[in-house]
Structure formats: C-alpha cells, structure tokens
Amino acid sequence: MKVDVLLGLQWGDEGKGKIVDVLTPQYDIIARFQGGPNAGHTLEFEGIKHVLHTIPSGIFREGVLNVIGNGVVIDPVIFKGELEKMAPYNIDFKSRLVISKKAHLILPTHRILDAASEAAKGKDKIGSTLKGIGPTYMDKTGRNGLRVGDIFSPNFETKYNALVNKHKDMLKRFPDFEYDLSELEGPWLQAVSELKQLTAIDSEQFLNDSMKAGKKILAEGAQGTMLDIDFGTYPFVTSSNTVTAGTCTGLGVAPTKIGDVIGIFKAYCTRVGSGPFPTELDDEVGERIRKEGSEFGATTGRPRRCGWVDIPQLKYAIMINGVTELSMMKADVLDAFETIQACTHYLIDGERYDYFPYDVNDVEVVPVYEEIKGWNCDTTKLSSFEDAPSELKDYVEYLEQKLEVPITVVSVGPDRTQTLNNKVLA
C-alpha cells in the first residue's frame, strides 16, 4: 500500500478539512504531517461547524485512526482546548487519536518570542498567527526543542527550564516588550499532564507497519503550497514544508510510498497576512468575494485578501506537488457573478510569465486575465455534478484544460453533503 496525500495549492484556507472528512470513510488512518495550531481546518455537518487546529480532520468518523505526525508542532493548551470543545460529541480520543513521540512542543516562551519578534518588525511584519510556530521550528532545527516523548522523561523539568532560560535571554533583545510568563506557565504544565494521558507512538514505525499490513492511509497537510518554507512566497511563508515532500519528512514515509496526490484549491483565490498576491482585488469585486465567501481566518479571524483564480500559480503548485487530481472548493461563492476572470499569465517588466517566478516581492506583477461566463444561479442545493449549470461545467473544463489535471470534486457549500463527484466526467 501507498500513502495518499491531500494538501492545499494556494495560500491556505482552501477547504482541506472538509475534503479529508468526506474522504475519510475510504481510509483506515488519517495522518497530519506538518504545521500546528496556525492551521484552521473547518468541517461542517448535521448543522454544526467544527474548527480543528492540531487534530486530524478524520476524527469524527468511527473506526478510523488519526495520527499527529512527527512534523507537527503541538501547543498543549490549544490542543487541550480542542479536545474540550469536542467533548459533547462523545468521541473516544484514546481509541481514535495517537501522537508521534517526535512531534515538537510549543512552549509559552515560544509564543512570547513570536509576538516580540513580530512587533519589532513594525510595517515589515510577515503576518504571523502569533502561535509560536516559527520559534518552535527554529528550536527544532537548532536542536534545542522539546518533543512529546520528553514529557515522559524523568528529566523533563530540567529540559524545560533550560529551554525557557534560553528564551528569556533571547527576549532581552526586545527591552520594550512586556510579558508575564507566570500567567501562561501554569495552564501549559496542566495541559502537558493531560497530554500524557493520550497514546504516544513511534509514528514512523507504526505507519510503515500499517502500510505493510494493507492499511489505507491519507496524509493531511496544513496551510498551502505558497506558504511552503522553500517554495512559497518567502519570507512571507510558514516554517514548515507544506508540499508533498513534507509527507516524507513529517511522517517518515519513503518517496516511493507516495500514492495519489489530491490538490485542493478555491474557485477563486485568497490570502491571509502579508506578502505578494498577484490576482488580489482591492476593490468592490474583492470585497464582494470576501462577503459571499465569509472569508475570515478560521484561526485568526482576520479578513482574507481575495482575488480571481491564478492559473500560473496553480500550475506551479501542481508541478511542485506532483498532483494527480484536483478538488475545486467554494464554487458556490461565484454563484452571483455574471462573469468570472481567470489569470492566464503575468507581465513583469514587459516580459510574459506563465509560471510563478522567483522574485515577486520587489517587482510589479501585472496579471493578464481571460473572461469566462458565470453561471449566475444557486448551486448550493445541487446533489450531482451532472445537474450543474452548463457554465459551471464549462469553468471546470476550462481549468482542467489549463491545468492538465482532472478536477474530480466540486464543492458547492461548507457541509459535507454539498460535495459533487466529478470522477466519471473527469
């Protein structure tokens, strides 16, 4: 057996959580491979909306095991809060959820460092979620971090204090930044004690043994390709590898064991925080998309920047990830538009680009659009793609031709039932 991968192709917020939830009955194991509580995966069913930050999106399905992989960073306080919010739904976490011993822990001082660093940047801030993600990954690569396995060690308190003291020394570089560690430390240590009640595993061994046993595994990514630390719009990126290759390092899966790669994208495009965004619409059309799509961050609540679909950017993401099939999300947000624009290439200093170039931070990028007829009707009640308006079918076909990858799923609303299968037509 091989591991299938599901990940975002834009700047995050594409709707990965919903599709993971929809696909989960086809799998035995759902495994998150990177990121942390900066992620916000939204699932909606039976009239209830759920937002997950660390827990894999397969958690609501019985008989499926959810794995938090070694590439994930965990804030015990936020994680404890997630578990508490799900308490009314009587989910047996001890049987459905396991955590890699090699996953790193976010300390209260990581969050303080994140806030101090971002505040010091002023107008040059990168748009951090202030969850301590960056400092945690810095300690990981600097070989100073604390991991889930450490909380079971008799030397845990010594390791914790050593790292906190290092962080306090670093915070001296921000003399004007005030903080109160004592306020955060008690709840964090209490959350760690509760974290110890869950099952911690050698996840790489477990997942490879599961593959040998014929178990079907879906790897769930967080954020999006354009936020990847290597291939995203650096430095306005996250601190992990959000692309398919991150599955290998974030779960301990060999490259030869990667199966299908499902790329998720919106029928338009959004971004939260700072950084380049070639098709951004800073006008009434962009505001209309934001309103129709309720485009506010699931984690931060910040309004998302909105724009038309960006084909060069999507082609780049498809190439980097080796995408084998696509899911187009939030098609219903474009229901009220008589015409839709699609960016086919960029003009930079008079030169035409049909791919995403290196230096988009310091140059003027002019998107060139093609106009497509909109469907201008309500699609939210559709139960079959065959019954979709011809204009929506034309839009899907147009994108398939441009991207050269089949769009097998079209989403027309947030609920798991508002998901149209296009595999027969693809």
N, C-alpha and C positions, 0 to 999 in steps of 0.2 A: 504493500500500500504506500501511497504518497500523501503528502500534506498539501491540501488546497489552501490558497491564500486569498484573503479578502482585504482590500485596502483602498484608501482614498486617492484620487488622482488630481485633486485641486489643492486648495489651501486648508483642508479640513472641513468639517461640518457637512460632509456630503450625504450623510444618512447611512453610515456603515452599520450602526447598531440595529436599525430596522431590518436590513437585509440579512445580517447574521441571525437575528431572531427568526426570520422567515425560513432560512436555510437550515437552521439547527436540527430539525427532525431528520435530516438526511445524514447527520453525523453522530459519532459516539462521543467526541471530545471537541470542545471549543477552547482555543489557547490564545491568550493575549501575548504579543511578542515584544512590545516596546511601549514607551510613553508612561504616563502616570495620571494623577488626578487633574492634569491640564486637559485631559480628554473629557468630552461630554457626549456619550452615546445615548440617544433618545429612542425609546421604544414606546409604542402606544398600541394597546389592545384592550378590548372589553371596556372602553371608555375611560381608561386610566393611562396617564403618561408617566413613564419611568425614565429617569436620567441616571446612567451609570458612569462612573469615572475610572474605577480600577477593576471592578468585577467584569468578567467577560459577558457578552450580550446573550449567551445561551443559557443563562442562569434560571430563566423562568420555565424552561422545558424539562419535564421529568425524564429521568433515565439518561441524561447527558451530563458528562463530567466537564467542569470548567477549570482550566489551568491558568494561573497567573505565572507567566514565564520569567526566566532569569533576566530578560531585557527590560522588564518593567521596574519602575521605581514606586515605592509604596509609602504614603503618608498614613501611619496607623490611625490617626484621629479622623481623617476623611474616610478611610476605609471602614472604621467602626460606625461612622455616621451612615454610610451606605447600607451596611447590614441592618442598622436600626430602622431605617426608612422602609426596608423590605420586610420587617417583622410581621406586619399584618397579613402578609401573603403566605405565611407558614411554609417557607422554603427551608428545607433541611440542608443548611450550608455544609455541615460536616460530611454529608454524602455526595454533595454536588460540586464542592469547591476545594481545590488544593493549591498550594503556593510553592513556588520554587525557593529552595533554601538560598539560591544565589541571587535572588531579587534584592535590590538595594533599598535601604530605608531612607526616607526623607525626615530629617531631624527638624525641630523647631528653629534651630540656628540656620538651617539651610533656607528656610522661608524668610528669616530676618535678613540674611545676606542677599537674597534675591531682591527684596524690597529696597534695601540700601543701595545696591548697585543700580537698579533701575531709576531710582530717584536721582542719583548722581549724574545720570546721563542727560537729564533735562529733556530738551527737544529732540535729542538723538536717541531716545529710548526705543527699544525694539518691540515693545508691546507684549512683554512677558505677562503670563497669567498670575505671577507672583505666588506660585505654589511651591517654589523651591526646587523646581525640576533641574534648571541649569546647574546650580551649585552642587546638587546631588550627583549628577553625571560627571561634573568636574572632579569630585572626590573619588568617583568610581575610576576614572581614567588616571587620577593621581595616586591611586592605590591606597586611599585613606578611608574608604567608605565602610559603612556598617551594612551587613546583609541580614536577611531574615534568619539564616542559620545561626547568626551571632546571638540572637536573643535567647537561645537555649544554652549558651556557653556560661560557665561559672565566672568568666572574666568579662561578661557583658558590661557591667557598670564601669569597669576600668577603661574599656574600649570607648564607651560612650563619652565619658568625661574627657578623655584625651582628645577626641574629635571636637567636642564642644569648646574646649580651651583653645584649640587651633582656630576655630571660627571666631571666638572672642578677640583673638589677636588680629584677625583679618578685619573685623569690624572697627578697629581703631583707626582704619584708613578713612572712615566716614564719621568724623568727630561731631558733625551736626545732626547725625541721625540718632534718634532716641528709640530705645526698645526696652521691653520688660520680659526677660526670658522666663522668670519665675511664673508668670501668668500662663505661659504656654507649656511649660515642662511637666506639670502635674497631669493634665489631661493626656499628654503624649505617653507618659510612662504607664498610665492606666490603660490606654489603648493597646500598648505593646503587650501587656499582660493578657488582654483578651485575644490578641492576635495569636498568642501561644496556644490557644485552645483549638485552633484550626490545624489541619494536617499540612506539614511542610515536607516537601519531597525533593529527591534528586530528579528534577523535571526532565533533563535531557535523556537520562537513562529510561525514565518512565515512558516518555513519548516514543522513543525508538523501540522499546519493547512492545508498546501498543501497536505500532506500525507492523511489526513482525507478527503480531497476533491477529492482524487483519482489521484493526480498528480504523474507522474513518475519522480523520482529524481536519478541522478547519482552523487556520491561523487567522486571528483577528488583529488588524493593525489599528493604530490610533493616529490622530492628526491627518496629514495628507502629504502626497509626494512633494509638493512645492515647499513644504516645511522641513524636508529632509536636511540633515546637517551637512551632507556632502553635495546633494543635487538640487536643493531648494534655493530660494532667493536669499542666499547668505548675505549679510548676517541676520536677516530677519527670518529666522528659522527656529525650530525646536532643537533639542540637544541630543536627539537620537536618530537612528536610521529608520525612516518611516516606509522605505521601499521594500520590495520583495526580499532583497538580500538581508534585511533586518530580521526576517524569519529565521534565517540560518544562525545568526549570532544571538538572537533573542530567545530561541527555543532549543538550540543545539541540534538543528536538523541539517543534514548534508544537502548541498545544492542539487545533487542527483535525486533527492527525495521530494523536490517541489513538483506538485501536480498542476492543476488548473489555477490560474491567477485571475480573480474576479476584480475588475476595477470599477469603483463607484464614482459617479460624477453627477452634478446637478445639471438640469436642462439649461441653466444659466451659470453664473459664477459668483462666488462670494469670498471675502477675506476678512479676518478679524485682526486688528492691530496694524502696525506699521509695515512698510515695505512695498515694493513695486507690484502693480496690478494693472496690466496693460489695458484691459477692457472695462475698467471702472467707469461707472456712470455717476458723475457728481451733479446730477440734475433731477428733474421731476420723474424721469423714467426709472432711474436708480432708486429713488425714494418709493416709487410705486412697487417695484420688485420687492424692496425691503418690507413694505407693508403687506403685500399679498403673501409673501413667504414667511412672515413673522421672523425676520432674520435678525435675531438677537442671540448672542452666545449662550449655549447651554451651560457652560462653566462660569463665565464671567458676567453674562447679561449684557455685554457691550453690543451696540448696534454693529451689524456686519456691513462692510462695504460691498456693494452689489454691482454687477455688470453682466454683459452678454457672454455667451459661451465662447471660449477661446480655443480654437482648433489647434494652432501651433503648440500651445501649452499642453493640450491633451495628448497630441501625438508624441511629444517629448516624454510625458509621463508613461504612456503606453510602452514606449521603447525601453525606458529605464527598468520597468517592472516586468516586461515580458507578458503583458496582459493577454489572456486568451478569450475573455468575454467581458461584456460591459453591462452595468446596471445604471439606467438613467433615472435619477431621482427628481421629485418635485416638478414633474411636467405640468401638474395642475396649477402651479403658480403662474404659468404663462397662459392660462385659460382666457384671460380677458384682453389679451393683446391681439390686435388685428394683423400686425406684422412683427416678426422676430428678426433680430440681427445675429449673424454668426461671424466672428473674426476669422478670416482665412489666412492672413499673413500680417507681418509688421513692416513698417517703413522706419528705418533708423539711419539718419544722415543720408537719406535718399536711396539707401540700399534695401532691397526686399529680403525679408527673412521668413521662411516657412517653418522655422523651429525656434526653440527658446534659447537665445544666445547668452553668453557669459555675463556681460556687464549691462544689466538692465537698470541698475541703481542710479547711475550717473548720466544716463543719456535719455533723450526724448524718444519714447516709443509711440509711434502713431499706428493704431490698429486699422486695418482695412477690412470692411465688412461686406458681406453679401446679405441681401434681404430675402426672407422666407415668409410665405403667407402663414399667418397664425390660424388656429382652429376656432378661437373666439366662442367657445361654448364650455359648459361644465363637464369635466371629465371625472370628477371625484366619485361618481356613482357607477363607473364602469366596472364590470366584472370580467371582461375579456378584451384582449387587445384587438381581436377581430372586429369588435364593435366600436373601436375607437374612430373618431373622425378622420377622414382621409388626410387632412392637413397634418395631424399629429403623426400618422403613419409616414407621410412624406418627410417630416422633420427627422424622424428616426432613420429612415432610409438615407436621407441626405448625410447625416452624421456617420452612419455606417460606411458609406462610400468614402467620406473624407478620412475617417479614422482607420479603415480597413480591419475592423474588429466587429463581430456581431454584438448588437445590443439585445440581450436575452431577457432583460427585465425592465419594465417601465413602471415607475411608482407614480400614483395619482392621488396621494394623500398620506398622512402620517400613520394611519392604522395598518396593522399587518395584513388586513384583508384588502387594502387598496393597493395591491401589487399585481401587475399584469404580466403574465408569462408570454414571452415573445420567442421562445426557443424554436417553435415549429416554423415560424416565419423567417428566422434569422439565417 
